[in-house]
């Protein structure tokens, strides 16, 4: 798993990109984040989630 946080300086929008090996890994990450106590949560809830598949080149 790898994670990146990016900021679009023109729009002010922040983006978080999480790279996982497969959909099952992604589901485990989502479940772990959802189980955090409220006082340990940082940031805002995502307003858009998109799943992409990487192709080797």
N, CA, C and O atoms as a GROMACS GRO file, in nm:
protein
  228
    1UNK      N    1   0.084  -0.117   0.000
    1UNK     CA    2   0.000   0.000   0.000
    1UNK      C    3   0.089   0.123   0.000
    1UNK      O    4   0.191   0.128   0.068
    2UNK      N    5   0.048   0.221  -0.076
    2UNK     CA    6   0.116   0.351  -0.078
    2UNK      C    7   0.010   0.459  -0.079
    2UNK      O    8  -0.099   0.438  -0.132
    3UNK      N    9   0.040   0.573  -0.022
    3UNK     CA   10  -0.058   0.681  -0.017
    3UNK      C   11   0.007   0.814  -0.049
    3UNK      O   12   0.123   0.839  -0.014
    4UNK      N   13  -0.068   0.899  -0.115
    4UNK     CA   14  -0.020   1.031  -0.154
    4UNK      C   15  -0.130   1.133  -0.129
    4UNK      O   16  -0.248   1.104  -0.150
    5UNK      N   17  -0.093   1.251  -0.084
    5UNK     CA   18  -0.186   1.362  -0.068
    5UNK      C   19  -0.140   1.474  -0.161
    5UNK      O   20  -0.022   1.510  -0.161
    6UNK      N   21  -0.231   1.528  -0.239
    6UNK     CA   22  -0.197   1.632  -0.335
    6UNK      C   23  -0.292   1.749  -0.321
    6UNK      O   24  -0.408   1.731  -0.283
    7UNK      N   25  -0.245   1.869  -0.350
    7UNK     CA   26  -0.326   1.989  -0.345
    7UNK      C   27  -0.323   2.057  -0.480
    7UNK      O   28  -0.216   2.086  -0.532
    8UNK      N   29  -0.439   2.082  -0.537
    8UNK     CA   30  -0.451   2.160  -0.660
    8UNK      C   31  -0.455   2.307  -0.618
    8UNK      O   32  -0.556   2.355  -0.567
    9UNK      N   33  -0.344   2.377  -0.640
    9UNK     CA   34  -0.334   2.514  -0.592
    9UNK      C   35  -0.433   2.608  -0.659
    9UNK      O   36  -0.475   2.707  -0.598
   10UNK      N   37  -0.472   2.580  -0.783
   10UNK     CA   38  -0.568   2.668  -0.852
   10UNK      C   39  -0.707   2.657  -0.793
   10UNK      O   40  -0.774   2.759  -0.771
   11UNK      N   41  -0.752   2.534  -0.768
   11UNK     CA   42  -0.889   2.516  -0.718
   11UNK      C   43  -0.895   2.510  -0.565
   11UNK      O   44  -1.001   2.532  -0.507
   12UNK      N   45  -0.783   2.481  -0.501
   12UNK     CA   46  -0.782   2.464  -0.357
   12UNK      C   47  -0.829   2.327  -0.311
   12UNK      O   48  -0.839   2.302  -0.191
   13UNK      N   49  -0.859   2.238  -0.407
   13UNK     CA   50  -0.906   2.104  -0.371
   13UNK      C   51  -0.788   2.015  -0.334
   13UNK      O   52  -0.680   2.023  -0.393
   14UNK      N   53  -0.811   1.932  -0.236
   14UNK     CA   54  -0.710   1.834  -0.194
   14UNK      C   55  -0.752   1.697  -0.245
   14UNK      O   56  -0.870   1.663  -0.248
   15UNK      N   57  -0.654   1.619  -0.284
   15UNK     CA   58  -0.678   1.485  -0.334
   15UNK      C   59  -0.592   1.388  -0.256
   15UNK      O   60  -0.477   1.416  -0.225
   16UNK      N   61  -0.648   1.273  -0.223
   16UNK     CA   62  -0.572   1.166  -0.160
   16UNK      C   63  -0.577   1.047  -0.254
   16UNK      O   64  -0.684   1.008  -0.302
   17UNK      N   65  -0.462   0.990  -0.280
   17UNK     CA   66  -0.451   0.874  -0.368
   17UNK      C   67  -0.393   0.760  -0.286
   17UNK      O   68  -0.285   0.772  -0.228
   18UNK      N   69  -0.464   0.649  -0.281
   18UNK     CA   70  -0.417   0.530  -0.210
   18UNK      C   71  -0.403   0.420  -0.313
   18UNK      O   72  -0.496   0.390  -0.387
   19UNK      N   73  -0.285   0.359  -0.316
   19UNK     CA   74  -0.257   0.251  -0.411
   19UNK      C   75  -0.253   0.120  -0.333
   19UNK      O   76  -0.175   0.104  -0.239
   20UNK      N   77  -0.338   0.026  -0.374
   20UNK     CA   78  -0.343  -0.106  -0.310
   20UNK      C   79  -0.326  -0.213  -0.417
   20UNK      O   80  -0.341  -0.186  -0.536
   21UNK      N   81  -0.294  -0.333  -0.373
   21UNK     CA   82  -0.265  -0.440  -0.467
   21UNK      C   83  -0.390  -0.495  -0.536
   21UNK      O   84  -0.385  -0.533  -0.653
   22UNK      N   85  -0.503  -0.499  -0.465
   22UNK     CA   86  -0.625  -0.553  -0.524
   22UNK      C   87  -0.747  -0.496  -0.451
   22UNK      O   88  -0.733  -0.424  -0.352
   23UNK      N   89  -0.866  -0.530  -0.501
   23UNK     CA   90  -0.989  -0.476  -0.443
   23UNK      C   91  -1.007  -0.520  -0.298
   23UNK      O   92  -1.059  -0.444  -0.216
   24UNK      N   93  -0.966  -0.641  -0.266
   24UNK     CA   94  -0.980  -0.690  -0.128
   24UNK      C   95  -0.895  -0.605  -0.033
   24UNK      O   96  -0.938  -0.574   0.078
   25UNK      N   97  -0.775  -0.568  -0.077
   25UNK     CA   98  -0.690  -0.480   0.005
   25UNK      C   99  -0.756  -0.345   0.025
   25UNK      O  100  -0.754  -0.290   0.135
   26UNK      N  101  -0.815  -0.292  -0.081
   26UNK     CA  102  -0.885  -0.164  -0.072
   26UNK      C  103  -1.002  -0.170   0.026
   26UNK      O  104  -1.025  -0.076   0.101
   27UNK      N  105  -1.074  -0.281   0.023
   27UNK     CA  106  -1.187  -0.298   0.115
   27UNK      C  107  -1.139  -0.302   0.260
   27UNK      O  108  -1.205  -0.249   0.348
   28UNK      N  109  -1.025  -0.366   0.284
   28UNK     CA  110  -0.970  -0.371   0.420
   28UNK      C  111  -0.928  -0.232   0.467
   28UNK      O  112  -0.947  -0.198   0.584
   29UNK      N  113  -0.870  -0.153   0.378
   29UNK     CA  114  -0.831  -0.016   0.414
   29UNK      C  115  -0.956   0.065   0.450
   29UNK      O  116  -0.957   0.134   0.551
   30UNK      N  117  -1.060   0.056   0.366
   30UNK     CA  118  -1.184   0.129   0.394
   30UNK      C  119  -1.243   0.088   0.528
   30UNK      O  120  -1.286   0.173   0.606
   31UNK      N  121  -1.245  -0.042   0.556
   31UNK     CA  122  -1.302  -0.090   0.682
   31UNK      C  123  -1.220  -0.040   0.801
   31UNK      O  124  -1.277   0.000   0.903
   32UNK      N  125  -1.088  -0.042   0.789
   32UNK     CA  126  -1.004   0.005   0.900
   32UNK      C  127  -1.025   0.154   0.926
   32UNK      O  128  -1.032   0.196   1.041
   33UNK      N  129  -1.035   0.233   0.820
   33UNK     CA  130  -1.058   0.376   0.838
   33UNK      C  131  -1.194   0.404   0.900
   33UNK      O  132  -1.207   0.494   0.983
   34UNK      N  133  -1.295   0.327   0.861
   34UNK     CA  134  -1.430   0.348   0.914
   34UNK      C  135  -1.438   0.311   1.062
   34UNK      O  136  -1.524   0.364   1.134
   35UNK      N  137  -1.351   0.223   1.110
   35UNK     CA  138  -1.356   0.178   1.249
   35UNK      C  139  -1.279   0.269   1.345
   35UNK      O  140  -1.283   0.247   1.466
   36UNK      N  141  -1.209   0.370   1.294
   36UNK     CA  142  -1.135   0.460   1.384
   36UNK      C  143  -1.232   0.537   1.472
   36UNK      O  144  -1.339   0.577   1.427
   37UNK      N  145  -1.194   0.558   1.598
   37UNK     CA  146  -1.277   0.641   1.686
   37UNK      C  147  -1.284   0.784   1.631
   37UNK      O  148  -1.190   0.830   1.567
   38UNK      N  149  -1.392   0.852   1.655
   38UNK     CA  150  -1.412   0.987   1.602
   38UNK      C  151  -1.298   1.081   1.639
   38UNK      O  152  -1.259   1.165   1.558
   39UNK      N  153  -1.242   1.067   1.759
   39UNK     CA  154  -1.135   1.158   1.801
   39UNK      C  155  -1.003   1.131   1.729
   39UNK      O  156  -0.911   1.212   1.738
   40UNK      N  157  -0.992   1.020   1.658
   40UNK     CA  158  -0.869   0.990   1.584
   40UNK      C  159  -0.883   1.015   1.434
   40UNK      O  160  -0.790   0.990   1.358
   41UNK      N  161  -0.998   1.063   1.392
   41UNK     CA  162  -1.019   1.090   1.249
   41UNK      C  163  -0.962   1.226   1.213
   41UNK      O  164  -0.975   1.322   1.289
   42UNK      N  165  -0.898   1.232   1.098
   42UNK     CA  166  -0.836   1.356   1.051
   42UNK      C  167  -0.895   1.389   0.915
   42UNK      O  168  -0.920   1.300   0.834
   43UNK      N  169  -0.916   1.518   0.889
   43UNK     CA  170  -0.964   1.558   0.758
   43UNK      C  171  -1.115   1.550   0.746
   43UNK      O  172  -1.187   1.554   0.846
   44UNK      N  173  -1.160   1.538   0.624
   44UNK     CA  174  -1.303   1.534   0.596
   44UNK      C  175  -1.337   1.402   0.530
   44UNK      O  176  -1.249   1.333   0.476
   45UNK      N  177  -1.463   1.366   0.533
   45UNK     CA  178  -1.506   1.245   0.462
   45UNK      C  179  -1.495   1.270   0.312
   45UNK      O  180  -1.519   1.381   0.266
   46UNK      N  181  -1.457   1.168   0.237
   46UNK     CA  182  -1.444   1.187   0.092
   46UNK      C  183  -1.578   1.218   0.028
   46UNK      O  184  -1.681   1.160   0.065
   47UNK      N  185  -1.577   1.310  -0.068
   47UNK     CA  186  -1.701   1.340  -0.140
   47UNK      C  187  -1.709   1.265  -0.271
   47UNK      O  188  -1.812   1.265  -0.337
   48UNK      N  189  -1.599   1.200  -0.310
   48UNK     CA  190  -1.599   1.123  -0.434
   48UNK      C  191  -1.493   1.014  -0.421
   48UNK      O  192  -1.377   1.043  -0.389
   49UNK      N  193  -1.531   0.890  -0.446
   49UNK     CA  194  -1.437   0.779  -0.443
   49UNK      C  195  -1.441   0.714  -0.580
   49UNK      O  196  -1.549   0.684  -0.632
   50UNK      N  197  -1.325   0.693  -0.637
   50UNK     CA  198  -1.317   0.632  -0.770
   50UNK      C  199  -1.213   0.521  -0.765
   50UNK      O  200  -1.104   0.540  -0.710
   51UNK      N  201  -1.246   0.406  -0.821
   51UNK     CA  202  -1.154   0.293  -0.826
   51UNK      C  203  -1.102   0.280  -0.968
   51UNK      O  204  -1.179   0.277  -1.063
   52UNK      N  205  -0.970   0.272  -0.981
   52UNK     CA  206  -0.905   0.259  -1.111
   52UNK      C  207  -0.818   0.135  -1.111
   52UNK      O  208  -0.772   0.091  -1.006
   53UNK      N  209  -0.795   0.078  -1.228
   53UNK     CA  210  -0.707  -0.036  -1.243
   53UNK      C  211  -0.582   0.008  -1.317
   53UNK      O  212  -0.591   0.069  -1.424
   54UNK      N  213  -0.467  -0.023  -1.261
   54UNK     CA  214  -0.340   0.014  -1.325
   54UNK      C  215  -0.298  -0.093  -1.424
   54UNK      O  216  -0.320  -0.212  -1.402
   55UNK      N  217  -0.239  -0.051  -1.532
   55UNK     CA  218  -0.186  -0.142  -1.633
   55UNK      C  219  -0.036  -0.123  -1.640
   55UNK      O  220   0.013  -0.010  -1.645
   56UNK      N  221   0.038  -0.232  -1.641
   56UNK     CA  222   0.184  -0.223  -1.653
   56UNK      C  223   0.221  -0.172  -1.792
   56UNK      O  224   0.155  -0.203  -1.891
   57UNK      N  225   0.327  -0.093  -1.798
   57UNK     CA  226   0.376  -0.046  -1.929
   57UNK      C  227   0.526  -0.047  -1.932
   57UNK      O  228   0.586  -0.011  -2.033
   0.00000   0.00000   0.00000
